[in-house]
């Protein structure tokens, strides 16, 4: 007697998700504004698509992240 078995389906390997927090995204926008010699304030962040409540909530943490990312190590 011939028995048929279902063909096993290959497991799909999902690529790792690269997720950045909102604070990191805002920090990147702050750094871009700063390095392009534009002021980093509420108005310029609104131009970049951020809302006022979001700016007030995330700005302190985003500022710390932006400062940490902007420090350059120079060896003597």
mmCIF file of the N, C-alpha and C atoms, coordinates in Angstrom:
data_MODEL
# 
_entry.id   MODEL 
# 
loop_
_atom_site.group_PDB 
_atom_site.id 
_atom_site.type_symbol 
_atom_site.label_atom_id 
_atom_site.label_alt_id 
_atom_site.label_comp_id 
_atom_site.label_asym_id 
_atom_site.label_entity_id 
_atom_site.label_seq_id 
_atom_site.pdbx_PDB_ins_code 
_atom_site.Cartn_x 
_atom_site.Cartn_y 
_atom_site.Cartn_z 
_atom_site.occupancy 
_atom_site.B_iso_or_equiv 
_atom_site.pdbx_formal_charge 
_atom_site.auth_seq_id 
_atom_site.auth_comp_id 
_atom_site.auth_asym_id 
_atom_site.auth_atom_id 
_atom_site.pdbx_PDB_model_num 
ATOM 1   N N  . UNK A 1 1  ? 0.833  -1.164 0.000  1.00 0.00 ? 1  UNK A N  1 
ATOM 2   C CA . UNK A 1 1  ? 0.000  0.000  0.000  1.00 0.00 ? 1  UNK A CA 1 
ATOM 3   C C  . UNK A 1 1  ? 0.892  1.247  0.000  1.00 0.00 ? 1  UNK A C  1 
ATOM 4   N N  . UNK A 1 2  ? 0.522  2.222  -0.769 1.00 0.00 ? 2  UNK A N  1 
ATOM 5   C CA . UNK A 1 2  ? 1.285  3.459  -0.873 1.00 0.00 ? 2  UNK A CA 1 
ATOM 6   C C  . UNK A 1 2  ? 0.648  4.494  0.055  1.00 0.00 ? 2  UNK A C  1 
ATOM 7   N N  . UNK A 1 3  ? 1.511  5.104  0.881  1.00 0.00 ? 3  UNK A N  1 
ATOM 8   C CA . UNK A 1 3  ? 1.025  6.150  1.792  1.00 0.00 ? 3  UNK A CA 1 
ATOM 9   C C  . UNK A 1 3  ? 1.611  7.478  1.358  1.00 0.00 ? 3  UNK A C  1 
ATOM 10  N N  . UNK A 1 4  ? 0.798  8.469  1.347  1.00 0.00 ? 4  UNK A N  1 
ATOM 11  C CA . UNK A 1 4  ? 1.238  9.816  0.986  1.00 0.00 ? 4  UNK A CA 1 
ATOM 12  C C  . UNK A 1 4  ? 1.352  10.654 2.251  1.00 0.00 ? 4  UNK A C  1 
ATOM 13  N N  . UNK A 1 5  ? 2.480  11.328 2.362  1.00 0.00 ? 5  UNK A N  1 
ATOM 14  C CA . UNK A 1 5  ? 2.686  12.223 3.494  1.00 0.00 ? 5  UNK A CA 1 
ATOM 15  C C  . UNK A 1 5  ? 2.738  13.651 2.974  1.00 0.00 ? 5  UNK A C  1 
ATOM 16  N N  . UNK A 1 6  ? 2.250  14.570 3.773  1.00 0.00 ? 6  UNK A N  1 
ATOM 17  C CA . UNK A 1 6  ? 2.325  15.970 3.316  1.00 0.00 ? 6  UNK A CA 1 
ATOM 18  C C  . UNK A 1 6  ? 3.787  16.415 3.228  1.00 0.00 ? 6  UNK A C  1 
ATOM 19  N N  . UNK A 1 7  ? 4.039  17.248 2.248  1.00 0.00 ? 7  UNK A N  1 
ATOM 20  C CA . UNK A 1 7  ? 5.382  17.783 2.070  1.00 0.00 ? 7  UNK A CA 1 
ATOM 21  C C  . UNK A 1 7  ? 5.632  18.800 3.180  1.00 0.00 ? 7  UNK A C  1 
ATOM 22  N N  . UNK A 1 8  ? 6.708  18.638 3.928  1.00 0.00 ? 8  UNK A N  1 
ATOM 23  C CA . UNK A 1 8  ? 6.963  19.602 5.005  1.00 0.00 ? 8  UNK A CA 1 
ATOM 24  C C  . UNK A 1 8  ? 7.277  20.985 4.434  1.00 0.00 ? 8  UNK A C  1 
ATOM 25  N N  . UNK A 1 9  ? 6.635  21.978 5.006  1.00 0.00 ? 9  UNK A N  1 
ATOM 26  C CA . UNK A 1 9  ? 6.852  23.354 4.559  1.00 0.00 ? 9  UNK A CA 1 
ATOM 27  C C  . UNK A 1 9  ? 8.128  23.889 5.192  1.00 0.00 ? 9  UNK A C  1 
ATOM 28  N N  . UNK A 1 10 ? 8.971  24.540 4.399  1.00 0.00 ? 10 UNK A N  1 
ATOM 29  C CA . UNK A 1 10 ? 10.201 25.099 4.987  1.00 0.00 ? 10 UNK A CA 1 
ATOM 30  C C  . UNK A 1 10 ? 9.850  26.223 5.962  1.00 0.00 ? 10 UNK A C  1 
ATOM 31  N N  . UNK A 1 11 ? 10.613 26.309 7.023  1.00 0.00 ? 11 UNK A N  1 
ATOM 32  C CA . UNK A 1 11 ? 10.397 27.373 7.994  1.00 0.00 ? 11 UNK A CA 1 
ATOM 33  C C  . UNK A 1 11 ? 10.951 28.670 7.430  1.00 0.00 ? 11 UNK A C  1 
ATOM 34  N N  . UNK A 1 12 ? 10.154 29.673 7.521  1.00 0.00 ? 12 UNK A N  1 
ATOM 35  C CA . UNK A 1 12 ? 10.580 30.981 7.028  1.00 0.00 ? 12 UNK A CA 1 
ATOM 36  C C  . UNK A 1 12 ? 11.418 31.664 8.096  1.00 0.00 ? 12 UNK A C  1 
ATOM 37  N N  . UNK A 1 13 ? 12.572 32.069 7.711  1.00 0.00 ? 13 UNK A N  1 
ATOM 38  C CA . UNK A 1 13 ? 13.443 32.803 8.627  1.00 0.00 ? 13 UNK A CA 1 
ATOM 39  C C  . UNK A 1 13 ? 13.106 34.284 8.502  1.00 0.00 ? 13 UNK A C  1 
ATOM 40  N N  . UNK A 1 14 ? 12.629 34.836 9.575  1.00 0.00 ? 14 UNK A N  1 
ATOM 41  C CA . UNK A 1 14 ? 12.289 36.248 9.569  1.00 0.00 ? 14 UNK A CA 1 
ATOM 42  C C  . UNK A 1 14 ? 13.554 37.061 9.830  1.00 0.00 ? 14 UNK A C  1 
ATOM 43  N N  . UNK A 1 15 ? 13.772 38.087 9.050  1.00 0.00 ? 15 UNK A N  1 
ATOM 44  C CA . UNK A 1 15 ? 14.939 38.931 9.317  1.00 0.00 ? 15 UNK A CA 1 
ATOM 45  C C  . UNK A 1 15 ? 14.747 39.656 10.648 1.00 0.00 ? 15 UNK A C  1 
ATOM 46  N N  . UNK A 1 16 ? 15.815 39.951 11.323 1.00 0.00 ? 16 UNK A N  1 
ATOM 47  C CA . UNK A 1 16 ? 15.678 40.640 12.603 1.00 0.00 ? 16 UNK A CA 1 
ATOM 48  C C  . UNK A 1 16 ? 15.072 42.026 12.396 1.00 0.00 ? 16 UNK A C  1 
ATOM 49  N N  . UNK A 1 17 ? 14.179 42.376 13.270 1.00 0.00 ? 17 UNK A N  1 
ATOM 50  C CA . UNK A 1 17 ? 13.552 43.691 13.177 1.00 0.00 ? 17 UNK A CA 1 
ATOM 51  C C  . UNK A 1 17 ? 14.482 44.722 13.779 1.00 0.00 ? 17 UNK A C  1 
ATOM 52  N N  . UNK A 1 18 ? 14.692 45.757 13.039 1.00 0.00 ? 18 UNK A N  1 
ATOM 53  C CA . UNK A 1 18 ? 15.499 46.857 13.536 1.00 0.00 ? 18 UNK A CA 1 
ATOM 54  C C  . UNK A 1 18 ? 14.528 47.985 13.866 1.00 0.00 ? 18 UNK A C  1 
ATOM 55  N N  . UNK A 1 19 ? 14.331 48.159 15.137 1.00 0.00 ? 19 UNK A N  1 
ATOM 56  C CA . UNK A 1 19 ? 13.361 49.152 15.579 1.00 0.00 ? 19 UNK A CA 1 
ATOM 57  C C  . UNK A 1 19 ? 14.083 50.207 16.405 1.00 0.00 ? 19 UNK A C  1 
ATOM 58  N N  . UNK A 1 20 ? 13.909 51.435 16.003 1.00 0.00 ? 20 UNK A N  1 
ATOM 59  C CA . UNK A 1 20 ? 14.477 52.544 16.767 1.00 0.00 ? 20 UNK A CA 1 
ATOM 60  C C  . UNK A 1 20 ? 13.348 53.214 17.527 1.00 0.00 ? 20 UNK A C  1 
ATOM 61  N N  . UNK A 1 21 ? 13.643 53.627 18.726 1.00 0.00 ? 21 UNK A N  1 
ATOM 62  C CA . UNK A 1 21 ? 12.620 54.291 19.530 1.00 0.00 ? 21 UNK A CA 1 
ATOM 63  C C  . UNK A 1 21 ? 12.363 55.697 18.989 1.00 0.00 ? 21 UNK A C  1 
ATOM 64  N N  . UNK A 1 22 ? 11.265 56.270 19.428 1.00 0.00 ? 22 UNK A N  1 
ATOM 65  C CA . UNK A 1 22 ? 10.943 57.633 19.005 1.00 0.00 ? 22 UNK A CA 1 
ATOM 66  C C  . UNK A 1 22 ? 12.001 58.617 19.494 1.00 0.00 ? 22 UNK A C  1 
ATOM 67  N N  . UNK A 1 23 ? 12.532 58.352 20.701 1.00 0.00 ? 23 UNK A N  1 
ATOM 68  C CA . UNK A 1 23 ? 13.575 59.230 21.224 1.00 0.00 ? 23 UNK A CA 1 
ATOM 69  C C  . UNK A 1 23 ? 14.806 59.218 20.325 1.00 0.00 ? 23 UNK A C  1 
ATOM 70  N N  . UNK A 1 24 ? 15.182 58.029 19.828 1.00 0.00 ? 24 UNK A N  1 
ATOM 71  C CA . UNK A 1 24 ? 16.345 57.931 18.943 1.00 0.00 ? 24 UNK A CA 1 
ATOM 72  C C  . UNK A 1 24 ? 16.094 58.635 17.616 1.00 0.00 ? 24 UNK A C  1 
ATOM 73  N N  . UNK A 1 25 ? 14.873 58.520 17.111 1.00 0.00 ? 25 UNK A N  1 
ATOM 74  C CA . UNK A 1 25 ? 14.543 59.207 15.858 1.00 0.00 ? 25 UNK A CA 1 
ATOM 75  C C  . UNK A 1 25 ? 14.604 60.724 16.028 1.00 0.00 ? 25 UNK A C  1 
ATOM 76  N N  . UNK A 1 26 ? 14.051 61.201 17.162 1.00 0.00 ? 26 UNK A N  1 
ATOM 77  C CA . UNK A 1 26 ? 14.092 62.640 17.411 1.00 0.00 ? 26 UNK A CA 1 
ATOM 78  C C  . UNK A 1 26 ? 15.540 63.089 17.610 1.00 0.00 ? 26 UNK A C  1 
ATOM 79  N N  . UNK A 1 27 ? 16.347 62.292 18.283 1.00 0.00 ? 27 UNK A N  1 
ATOM 80  C CA . UNK A 1 27 ? 17.756 62.639 18.487 1.00 0.00 ? 27 UNK A CA 1 
ATOM 81  C C  . UNK A 1 27 ? 18.475 62.757 17.146 1.00 0.00 ? 27 UNK A C  1 
ATOM 82  N N  . UNK A 1 28 ? 18.186 61.856 16.220 1.00 0.00 ? 28 UNK A N  1 
ATOM 83  C CA . UNK A 1 28 ? 18.802 61.945 14.890 1.00 0.00 ? 28 UNK A CA 1 
ATOM 84  C C  . UNK A 1 28 ? 18.372 63.225 14.170 1.00 0.00 ? 28 UNK A C  1 
ATOM 85  N N  . UNK A 1 29 ? 17.094 63.583 14.296 1.00 0.00 ? 29 UNK A N  1 
ATOM 86  C CA . UNK A 1 29 ? 16.629 64.832 13.682 1.00 0.00 ? 29 UNK A CA 1 
ATOM 87  C C  . UNK A 1 29 ? 17.319 66.032 14.320 1.00 0.00 ? 29 UNK A C  1 
ATOM 88  N N  . UNK A 1 30 ? 17.488 65.994 15.640 1.00 0.00 ? 30 UNK A N  1 
ATOM 89  C CA . UNK A 1 30 ? 18.170 67.095 16.327 1.00 0.00 ? 30 UNK A CA 1 
ATOM 90  C C  . UNK A 1 30 ? 19.612 67.229 15.852 1.00 0.00 ? 30 UNK A C  1 
ATOM 91  N N  . UNK A 1 31 ? 20.288 66.109 15.691 1.00 0.00 ? 31 UNK A N  1 
ATOM 92  C CA . UNK A 1 31 ? 21.681 66.141 15.233 1.00 0.00 ? 31 UNK A CA 1 
ATOM 93  C C  . UNK A 1 31 ? 21.772 66.665 13.807 1.00 0.00 ? 31 UNK A C  1 
ATOM 94  N N  . UNK A 1 32 ? 20.854 66.237 12.934 1.00 0.00 ? 32 UNK A N  1 
ATOM 95  C CA . UNK A 1 32 ? 20.865 66.715 11.555 1.00 0.00 ? 32 UNK A CA 1 
ATOM 96  C C  . UNK A 1 32 ? 20.658 68.227 11.505 1.00 0.00 ? 32 UNK A C  1 
ATOM 97  N N  . UNK A 1 33 ? 19.713 68.713 12.316 1.00 0.00 ? 33 UNK A N  1 
ATOM 98  C CA . UNK A 1 33 ? 19.472 70.150 12.351 1.00 0.00 ? 33 UNK A CA 1 
ATOM 99  C C  . UNK A 1 33 ? 20.705 70.892 12.856 1.00 0.00 ? 33 UNK A C  1 
ATOM 100 N N  . UNK A 1 34 ? 21.295 70.391 13.919 1.00 0.00 ? 34 UNK A N  1 
ATOM 101 C CA . UNK A 1 34 ? 22.455 71.055 14.501 1.00 0.00 ? 34 UNK A CA 1 
ATOM 102 C C  . UNK A 1 34 ? 23.637 71.084 13.541 1.00 0.00 ? 34 UNK A C  1 
ATOM 103 N N  . UNK A 1 35 ? 23.915 69.966 12.884 1.00 0.00 ? 35 UNK A N  1 
ATOM 104 C CA . UNK A 1 35 ? 25.064 69.907 11.994 1.00 0.00 ? 35 UNK A CA 1 
ATOM 105 C C  . UNK A 1 35 ? 24.840 70.639 10.672 1.00 0.00 ? 35 UNK A C  1 
ATOM 106 N N  . UNK A 1 36 ? 23.588 71.006 10.392 1.00 0.00 ? 36 UNK A N  1 
ATOM 107 C CA . UNK A 1 36 ? 23.328 71.821 9.207  1.00 0.00 ? 36 UNK A CA 1 
ATOM 108 C C  . UNK A 1 36 ? 23.182 73.299 9.586  1.00 0.00 ? 36 UNK A C  1 
ATOM 109 N N  . UNK A 1 37 ? 23.668 73.641 10.797 1.00 0.00 ? 37 UNK A N  1 
ATOM 110 C CA . UNK A 1 37 ? 23.669 75.019 11.299 1.00 0.00 ? 37 UNK A CA 1 
ATOM 111 C C  . UNK A 1 37 ? 22.279 75.640 11.390 1.00 0.00 ? 37 UNK A C  1 
ATOM 112 N N  . UNK A 1 38 ? 21.305 74.822 11.722 1.00 0.00 ? 38 UNK A N  1 
ATOM 113 C CA . UNK A 1 38 ? 19.959 75.325 11.969 1.00 0.00 ? 38 UNK A CA 1 
ATOM 114 C C  . UNK A 1 38 ? 19.685 75.202 13.463 1.00 0.00 ? 38 UNK A C  1 
ATOM 115 N N  . UNK A 1 39 ? 18.900 76.103 14.017 1.00 0.00 ? 39 UNK A N  1 
ATOM 116 C CA . UNK A 1 39 ? 18.604 76.008 15.451 1.00 0.00 ? 39 UNK A CA 1 
ATOM 117 C C  . UNK A 1 39 ? 17.741 74.775 15.739 1.00 0.00 ? 39 UNK A C  1 
ATOM 118 N N  . UNK A 1 40 ? 17.987 74.175 16.870 1.00 0.00 ? 40 UNK A N  1 
ATOM 119 C CA . UNK A 1 40 ? 17.184 73.019 17.277 1.00 0.00 ? 40 UNK A CA 1 
ATOM 120 C C  . UNK A 1 40 ? 16.205 73.528 18.317 1.00 0.00 ? 40 UNK A C  1 
ATOM 121 N N  . UNK A 1 41 ? 14.976 73.772 17.884 1.00 0.00 ? 41 UNK A N  1 
ATOM 122 C CA . UNK A 1 41 ? 13.932 74.225 18.797 1.00 0.00 ? 41 UNK A CA 1 
ATOM 123 C C  . UNK A 1 41 ? 12.600 73.607 18.364 1.00 0.00 ? 41 UNK A C  1 
ATOM 124 N N  . UNK A 1 42 ? 11.556 73.984 19.061 1.00 0.00 ? 42 UNK A N  1 
ATOM 125 C CA . UNK A 1 42 ? 10.249 73.395 18.805 1.00 0.00 ? 42 UNK A CA 1 
ATOM 126 C C  . UNK A 1 42 ? 9.786  73.657 17.366 1.00 0.00 ? 42 UNK A C  1 
ATOM 127 N N  . UNK A 1 43 ? 10.031 74.853 16.864 1.00 0.00 ? 43 UNK A N  1 
ATOM 128 C CA . UNK A 1 43 ? 9.573  75.204 15.512 1.00 0.00 ? 43 UNK A CA 1 
ATOM 129 C C  . UNK A 1 43 ? 10.234 74.332 14.445 1.00 0.00 ? 43 UNK A C  1 
ATOM 130 N N  . UNK A 1 44 ? 11.549 74.144 14.559 1.00 0.00 ? 44 UNK A N  1 
ATOM 131 C CA . UNK A 1 44 ? 12.234 73.359 13.535 1.00 0.00 ? 44 UNK A CA 1 
ATOM 132 C C  . UNK A 1 44 ? 11.877 71.878 13.641 1.00 0.00 ? 44 UNK A C  1 
ATOM 133 N N  . UNK A 1 45 ? 11.613 71.401 14.857 1.00 0.00 ? 45 UNK A N  1 
ATOM 134 C CA . UNK A 1 45 ? 11.181 70.002 14.993 1.00 0.00 ? 45 UNK A CA 1 
ATOM 135 C C  . UNK A 1 45 ? 9.771  69.810 14.444 1.00 0.00 ? 45 UNK A C  1 
ATOM 136 N N  . UNK A 1 46 ? 8.923  70.822 14.585 1.00 0.00 ? 46 UNK A N  1 
ATOM 137 C CA . UNK A 1 46 ? 7.580  70.754 13.990 1.00 0.00 ? 46 UNK A CA 1 
ATOM 138 C C  . UNK A 1 46 ? 7.692  70.687 12.472 1.00 0.00 ? 46 UNK A C  1 
ATOM 139 N N  . UNK A 1 47 ? 8.643  71.444 11.892 1.00 0.00 ? 47 UNK A N  1 
ATOM 140 C CA . UNK A 1 47 ? 8.878  71.377 10.446 1.00 0.00 ? 47 UNK A CA 1 
ATOM 141 C C  . UNK A 1 47 ? 9.291  69.969 10.013 1.00 0.00 ? 47 UNK A C  1 
ATOM 142 N N  . UNK A 1 48 ? 9.956  69.243 10.910 1.00 0.00 ? 48 UNK A N  1 
ATOM 143 C CA . UNK A 1 48 ? 10.404 67.878 10.604 1.00 0.00 ? 48 UNK A CA 1 
ATOM 144 C C  . UNK A 1 48 ? 9.298  66.855 10.819 1.00 0.00 ? 48 UNK A C  1 
ATOM 145 N N  . UNK A 1 49 ? 8.103  67.293 11.252 1.00 0.00 ? 49 UNK A N  1 
ATOM 146 C CA . UNK A 1 49 ? 6.970  66.382 11.365 1.00 0.00 ? 49 UNK A CA 1 
ATOM 147 C C  . UNK A 1 49 ? 6.599  65.971 12.779 1.00 0.00 ? 49 UNK A C  1 
ATOM 148 N N  . UNK A 1 50 ? 7.241  66.550 13.787 1.00 0.00 ? 50 UNK A N  1 
ATOM 149 C CA . UNK A 1 50 ? 6.930  66.221 15.179 1.00 0.00 ? 50 UNK A CA 1 
ATOM 150 C C  . UNK A 1 50 ? 5.817  67.128 15.683 1.00 0.00 ? 50 UNK A C  1 
ATOM 151 N N  . UNK A 1 51 ? 4.981  66.609 16.580 1.00 0.00 ? 51 UNK A N  1 
ATOM 152 C CA . UNK A 1 51 ? 3.913  67.421 17.163 1.00 0.00 ? 51 UNK A CA 1 
ATOM 153 C C  . UNK A 1 51 ? 4.383  68.012 18.485 1.00 0.00 ? 51 UNK A C  1 
ATOM 154 N N  . UNK A 1 52 ? 3.714  69.090 18.916 1.00 0.00 ? 52 UNK A N  1 
ATOM 155 C CA . UNK A 1 52 ? 4.107  69.765 20.165 1.00 0.00 ? 52 UNK A CA 1 
ATOM 156 C C  . UNK A 1 52 ? 4.049  68.829 21.379 1.00 0.00 ? 52 UNK A C  1 
ATOM 157 N N  . UNK A 1 53 ? 2.960  68.074 21.573 1.00 0.00 ? 53 UNK A N  1 
ATOM 158 C CA . UNK A 1 53 ? 2.941  67.183 22.749 1.00 0.00 ? 53 UNK A CA 1 
ATOM 159 C C  . UNK A 1 53 ? 4.054  66.132 22.712 1.00 0.00 ? 53 UNK A C  1 
ATOM 160 N N  . UNK A 1 54 ? 4.355  65.626 21.519 1.00 0.00 ? 54 UNK A N  1 
ATOM 161 C CA . UNK A 1 54 ? 5.422  64.635 21.388 1.00 0.00 ? 54 UNK A CA 1 
ATOM 162 C C  . UNK A 1 54 ? 6.771  65.254 21.688 1.00 0.00 ? 54 UNK A C  1 
ATOM 163 N N  . UNK A 1 55 ? 6.984  66.471 21.236 1.00 0.00 ? 55 UNK A N  1 
ATOM 164 C CA . UNK A 1 55 ? 8.251  67.157 21.489 1.00 0.00 ? 55 UNK A CA 1 
ATOM 165 C C  . UNK A 1 55 ? 8.437  67.363 22.989 1.00 0.00 ? 55 UNK A C  1 
ATOM 166 N N  . UNK A 1 56 ? 7.390  67.828 23.670 1.00 0.00 ? 56 UNK A N  1 
ATOM 167 C CA . UNK A 1 56 ? 7.496  68.070 25.109 1.00 0.00 ? 56 UNK A CA 1 
ATOM 168 C C  . UNK A 1 56 ? 7.768  66.783 25.881 1.00 0.00 ? 56 UNK A C  1 
ATOM 169 N N  . UNK A 1 57 ? 7.215  65.683 25.398 1.00 0.00 ? 57 UNK A N  1 
ATOM 170 C CA . UNK A 1 57 ? 7.379  64.407 26.101 1.00 0.00 ? 57 UNK A CA 1 
ATOM 171 C C  . UNK A 1 57 ? 8.745  63.785 25.848 1.00 0.00 ? 57 UNK A C  1 
ATOM 172 N N  . UNK A 1 58 ? 9.249  63.875 24.612 1.00 0.00 ? 58 UNK A N  1 
ATOM 173 C CA . UNK A 1 58 ? 10.464 63.149 24.235 1.00 0.00 ? 58 UNK A CA 1 
ATOM 174 C C  . UNK A 1 58 ? 11.739 63.986 24.212 1.00 0.00 ? 58 UNK A C  1 
ATOM 175 N N  . UNK A 1 59 ? 11.616 65.300 24.197 1.00 0.00 ? 59 UNK A N  1 
ATOM 176 C CA . UNK A 1 59 ? 12.789 66.152 24.009 1.00 0.00 ? 59 UNK A CA 1 
ATOM 177 C C  . UNK A 1 59 ? 13.887 65.956 25.055 1.00 0.00 ? 59 UNK A C  1 
ATOM 178 N N  . UNK A 1 60 ? 13.584 65.857 26.353 1.00 0.00 ? 60 UNK A N  1 
ATOM 179 C CA . UNK A 1 60 ? 14.689 65.704 27.311 1.00 0.00 ? 60 UNK A CA 1 
ATOM 180 C C  . UNK A 1 60 ? 15.529 64.444 27.060 1.00 0.00 ? 60 UNK A C  1 
ATOM 181 N N  . UNK A 1 61 ? 14.873 63.326 26.833 1.00 0.00 ? 61 UNK A N  1 
ATOM 182 C CA . UNK A 1 61 ? 15.606 62.085 26.585 1.00 0.00 ? 61 UNK A CA 1 
ATOM 183 C C  . UNK A 1 61 ? 16.315 62.137 25.242 1.00 0.00 ? 61 UNK A C  1 
ATOM 184 N N  . UNK A 1 62 ? 15.656 62.687 24.226 1.00 0.00 ? 62 UNK A N  1 
ATOM 185 C CA . UNK A 1 62 ? 16.260 62.774 22.896 1.00 0.00 ? 62 UNK A CA 1 
ATOM 186 C C  . UNK A 1 62 ? 17.488 63.679 22.916 1.00 0.00 ? 62 UNK A C  1 
ATOM 187 N N  . UNK A 1 63 ? 17.447 64.736 23.724 1.00 0.00 ? 63 UNK A N  1 
ATOM 188 C CA . UNK A 1 63 ? 18.600 65.631 23.830 1.00 0.00 ? 63 UNK A CA 1 
ATOM 189 C C  . UNK A 1 63 ? 19.798 64.889 24.419 1.00 0.00 ? 63 UNK A C  1 
ATOM 190 N N  . UNK A 1 64 ? 19.558 64.088 25.450 1.00 0.00 ? 64 UNK A N  1 
ATOM 191 C CA . UNK A 1 64 ? 20.649 63.310 26.054 1.00 0.00 ? 64 UNK A CA 1 
ATOM 192 C C  . UNK A 1 64 ? 21.244 62.332 25.039 1.00 0.00 ? 64 UNK A C  1 
ATOM 193 N N  . UNK A 1 65 ? 20.387 61.667 24.284 1.00 0.00 ? 65 UNK A N  1 
ATOM 194 C CA . UNK A 1 65 ? 20.858 60.705 23.281 1.00 0.00 ? 65 UNK A CA 1 
ATOM 195 C C  . UNK A 1 65 ? 21.668 61.419 22.206 1.00 0.00 ? 65 UNK A C  1 
ATOM 196 N N  . UNK A 1 66 ? 21.169 62.570 21.749 1.00 0.00 ? 66 UNK A N  1 
ATOM 197 C CA . UNK A 1 66 ? 21.869 63.326 20.703 1.00 0.00 ? 66 UNK A CA 1 
ATOM 198 C C  . UNK A 1 66 ? 23.248 63.774 21.190 1.00 0.00 ? 66 UNK A C  1 
ATOM 199 N N  . UNK A 1 67 ? 23.326 64.200 22.441 1.00 0.00 ? 67 UNK A N  1 
ATOM 200 C CA . UNK A 1 67 ? 24.622 64.620 22.977 1.00 0.00 ? 67 UNK A CA 1 
ATOM 201 C C  . UNK A 1 67 ? 25.578 63.443 23.047 1.00 0.00 ? 67 UNK A C  1 
ATOM 202 N N  . UNK A 1 68 ? 25.079 62.287 23.513 1.00 0.00 ? 68 UNK A N  1 
ATOM 203 C CA . UNK A 1 68 ? 25.944 61.111 23.605 1.00 0.00 ? 68 UNK A CA 1 
ATOM 204 C C  . UNK A 1 68 ? 26.450 60.675 22.244 1.00 0.00 ? 68 UNK A C  1 
ATOM 205 N N  . UNK A 1 69 ? 25.578 60.726 21.227 1.00 0.00 ? 69 UNK A N  1 
ATOM 206 C CA . UNK A 1 69 ? 25.982 60.301 19.885 1.00 0.00 ? 69 UNK A CA 1 
ATOM 207 C C  . UNK A 1 69 ? 26.923 61.295 19.219 1.00 0.00 ? 69 UNK A C  1 
ATOM 208 N N  . UNK A 1 70 ? 26.894 62.548 19.664 1.00 0.00 ? 70 UNK A N  1 
ATOM 209 C CA . UNK A 1 70 ? 27.702 63.582 19.016 1.00 0.00 ? 70 UNK A CA 1 
ATOM 210 C C  . UNK A 1 70 ? 29.099 63.692 19.596 1.00 0.00 ? 70 UNK A C  1 
ATOM 211 N N  . UNK A 1 71 ? 29.374 63.001 20.683 1.00 0.00 ? 71 UNK A N  1 
ATOM 212 C CA . UNK A 1 71 ? 30.718 63.064 21.279 1.00 0.00 ? 71 UNK A CA 1 
ATOM 213 C C  . UNK A 1 71 ? 31.670 62.255 20.423 1.00 0.00 ? 71 UNK A C  1 
ATOM 214 N N  . UNK A 1 72 ? 32.773 62.893 20.058 1.00 0.00 ? 72 UNK A N  1 
ATOM 215 C CA . UNK A 1 72 ? 33.759 62.231 19.220 1.00 0.00 ? 72 UNK A CA 1 
ATOM 216 C C  . UNK A 1 72 ? 35.005 61.965 20.035 1.00 0.00 ? 72 UNK A C  1 
ATOM 217 N N  . UNK A 1 73 ? 35.479 60.753 19.978 1.00 0.00 ? 73 UNK A N  1 
ATOM 218 C CA . UNK A 1 73 ? 36.694 60.366 20.707 1.00 0.00 ? 73 UNK A CA 1 
ATOM 219 C C  . UNK A 1 73 ? 37.899 60.707 19.847 1.00 0.00 ? 73 UNK A C  1 
ATOM 220 N N  . UNK A 1 74 ? 38.804 61.484 20.386 1.00 0.00 ? 74 UNK A N  1 
ATOM 221 C CA . UNK A 1 74 ? 40.028 61.840 19.684 1.00 0.00 ? 74 UNK A CA 1 
ATOM 222 C C  . UNK A 1 74 ? 41.190 61.350 20.526 1.00 0.00 ? 74 UNK A C  1 
ATOM 223 N N  . UNK A 1 75 ? 41.988 60.471 19.958 1.00 0.00 ? 75 UNK A N  1 
ATOM 224 C CA . UNK A 1 75 ? 43.147 59.960 20.709 1.00 0.00 ? 75 UNK A CA 1 
ATOM 225 C C  . UNK A 1 75 ? 44.313 60.936 20.597 1.00 0.00 ? 75 UNK A C  1 
ATOM 226 N N  . UNK A 1 76 ? 45.105 60.992 21.635 1.00 0.00 ? 76 UNK A N  1 
ATOM 227 C CA . UNK A 1 76 ? 46.220 61.951 21.675 1.00 0.00 ? 76 UNK A CA 1 
ATOM 228 C C  . UNK A 1 76 ? 47.435 61.417 20.962 1.00 0.00 ? 76 UNK A C  1 
# 
